[in-house]
Amino acid sequence: MIRRLLTDKSLWGFTLLAFLLGGACYLKGGGEAVRKGLGDAWGMIVQVGPRLLAAFVMAGFLQVLLPRDLIMKWVGDKSGLRGILIASAVGVITPGGPLLAFPLLAMLFKLGAGYGPLVAYLTSWEILSLYRAAVWDIPFMGVRFTALRYAVSFFLPLLAGVTAQKIADGWLVGRDGRG
């Protein structure tokens, strides 16, 4: 696991970017600007870190509790349109933001969910979430706008899931192509 972490290109990319931004802060305001940036970062860690930790623990427990063959059957590569529809429905009812949705998505991926259902889930969660409609859309834009947005967006998760599965089936050979 440590070896994989040390060879993770995205980790090194973010680390390099953080150092570059730290250097830019230093050039702009010296050590005080760097201390302020680090203080702001610590504040975000304190605010978001516990939620992220809880979401990862939840996803880990779900990974143990949900049988792999059940995930493969319902939302695996061979689940077809049924899997894409199931994933789309789950995306609609998943509450909260990315701190919950992405650990859940990663857990489903590790358990063998297909690319089509995963893309359908994420698309559905992003654009059709009932939680988001209740908290943001309706209070800010009203019921009419929200209904219109849902009407024109309703089939997008299905379209995205089917398209993703077709592309994955054409480009990837078996499960070895998973990143």
FITOR-519550 format. One line per field, with one value per residue (C-alpha): residue number from 0; z, y, x. Coordinates in nm, 2 decimals, decimal comma. Each point is the difference from the previous one (the first is absolute). Layout:
% residues N
i: (NUM ...)
pz: (Z ...)
py: (Y ...)
px: (X ...)
% end
This chain:
% residues 179
i: (0 1 2 3 4 5 6 7 8 9 10 11 12 13 14 15 16 17 18 19 20 21 22 23 24 25 26 27 28 29 30 31 32 33 34 35 36 37 38 39 40 41 42 43 44 45 46 47 48 49 50 51 52 53 54 55 56 57 58 59 60 61 62 63 64 65 66 67 68 69 70 71 72 73 74 75 76 77 78 79 80 81 82 83 84 85 86 87 88 89 90 91 92 93 94 95 96 97 98 99 100 101 102 103 104 105 106 107 108 109 110 111 112 113 114 115 116 117 118 119 120 121 122 123 124 125 126 127 128 129 130 131 132 133 134 135 136 137 138 139 140 141 142 143 144 145 146 147 148 149 150 151 152 153 154 155 156 157 158 159 160 161 162 163 164 165 166 167 168 169 170 171 172 173 174 175 176 177 178)
pz: (0,00 0,08 -0,33 -0,19 0,19 -0,08 -0,37 -0,02 -0,27 0,11 0,36 -0,14 -0,23 0,28 0,23 -0,27 -0,06 0,38 0,01 -0,30 0,16 0,33 -0,19 -0,17 0,35 0,12 -0,29 0,06 0,38 0,14 0,29 0,14 -0,32 0,01 0,37 -0,09 -0,28 0,22 0,27 -0,25 -0,11 0,36 0,05 -0,30 0,12 0,34 -0,16 -0,28 0,13 0,25 -0,26 -0,26 0,26 0,09 -0,37 -0,07 0,31 -0,12 -0,35 0,15 0,21 -0,30 -0,20 0,26 0,05 -0,37 -0,17 -0,32 -0,19 0,09 -0,13 -0,32 -0,05 0,05 -0,13 -0,15 -0,36 -0,11 0,18 -0,32 0,00 0,33 0,18 -0,16 0,11 0,36 0,03 -0,14 0,26 0,28 -0,12 0,03 0,36 0,12 0,25 0,06 -0,20 -0,14 0,34 0,00 -0,37 -0,10 0,27 -0,08 -0,37 0,08 0,21 -0,28 -0,25 0,23 0,03 -0,38 -0,11 -0,37 -0,16 -0,14 0,33 0,17 -0,25 0,02 0,38 0,00 -0,27 0,18 0,33 -0,16 -0,19 0,15 0,37 0,20 0,29 -0,22 -0,15 0,35 0,15 -0,30 -0,31 0,14 0,27 -0,25 -0,33 0,08 -0,08 -0,36 -0,09 0,19 -0,18 -0,34 0,09 0,10 -0,31 -0,24 0,21 0,08 -0,26 0,02 0,26 -0,22 -0,31 0,18 0,15 -0,33 -0,18 0,26 0,00 -0,38 0,01 0,28 -0,18 -0,31 0,16 0,30 0,00 0,31 0,35 -0,06 -0,16 0,33 0,12)
py: (0,00 0,24 -0,08 0,08 0,32 0,10 -0,07 0,18 0,27 0,20 0,02 0,13 0,24 0,15 0,01 0,19 0,24 0,06 0,08 0,23 0,18 0,03 0,16 0,24 0,09 0,06 0,22 0,20 0,04 -0,18 -0,24 0,16 -0,09 -0,36 -0,03 0,14 -0,25 -0,29 0,12 0,02 -0,35 -0,13 0,16 -0,19 -0,33 0,05 0,08 -0,26 -0,27 -0,16 -0,02 -0,15 -0,25 -0,11 -0,04 -0,21 -0,22 -0,03 -0,11 -0,25 -0,16 -0,01 -0,16 -0,28 -0,03 0,00 -0,33 0,05 -0,24 0,21 0,32 -0,19 -0,13 0,33 0,26 -0,19 0,01 -0,26 0,16 0,19 0,25 -0,13 0,09 0,34 0,07 -0,13 0,22 0,30 -0,05 -0,03 0,32 0,19 -0,10 0,03 0,30 0,24 0,11 -0,15 -0,10 -0,28 -0,06 -0,06 -0,24 -0,20 0,01 -0,12 -0,28 -0,11 0,01 -0,22 -0,25 -0,03 0,24 0,06 0,33 0,06 -0,02 0,20 0,28 -0,01 0,02 0,29 0,18 -0,06 0,12 0,31 0,11 -0,17 -0,02 0,05 0,13 0,27 0,09 0,04 0,20 0,21 -0,01 0,06 0,26 0,20 -0,06 -0,12 -0,31 0,09 0,04 -0,32 -0,20 0,13 -0,08 -0,36 -0,04 0,09 -0,19 -0,32 -0,22 0,13 -0,26 -0,28 0,14 0,06 -0,35 -0,18 0,21 -0,07 -0,37 -0,02 0,19 -0,21 -0,32 0,12 0,13 -0,22 -0,37 -0,16 0,15 0,05 0,34 0,15 0,29)
px: (0,00 0,28 0,17 -0,32 -0,03 0,36 -0,05 -0,34 0,04 -0,30 0,14 0,33 -0,17 -0,21 0,31 0,19 -0,29 -0,02 0,37 -0,03 -0,29 0,19 0,28 -0,24 -0,14 0,36 0,08 -0,32 0,01 0,30 -0,02 -0,32 -0,19 0,13 -0,10 -0,35 -0,04 0,11 -0,24 -0,29 0,09 0,00 -0,34 -0,13 0,15 -0,16 -0,34 0,00 0,24 -0,24 -0,28 0,24 0,13 -0,35 -0,10 0,31 -0,07 -0,36 0,11 0,25 -0,27 -0,24 0,28 0,01 -0,37 -0,11 0,08 0,21 -0,22 -0,31 0,16 0,11 -0,35 -0,19 0,25 0,29 0,13 -0,25 -0,30 -0,10 -0,28 -0,14 0,33 0,01 -0,36 0,07 0,31 -0,19 -0,27 0,25 0,17 -0,33 -0,05 0,36 0,01 0,28 0,30 0,31 0,13 -0,27 -0,04 0,36 0,10 -0,32 0,09 0,35 -0,14 -0,23 0,29 0,22 -0,29 -0,03 -0,27 0,01 0,11 -0,35 -0,18 0,28 -0,03 -0,38 0,01 0,24 -0,20 -0,33 0,15 0,14 -0,31 -0,31 0,07 -0,32 0,20 0,16 -0,34 -0,15 0,29 0,11 -0,22 -0,34 0,09 0,21 -0,17 -0,35 -0,20 -0,06 0,37 0,08 -0,27 0,13 0,36 -0,11 -0,21 0,29 0,26 -0,19 0,15 0,35 0,12 -0,13 0,16 0,33 0,00 -0,08 0,26 0,27 -0,07 0,02 0,33 0,14 -0,10 0,18 0,32 0,06 0,07 -0,14 0,05 0,37 -0,06 -0,13 0,20)
% end
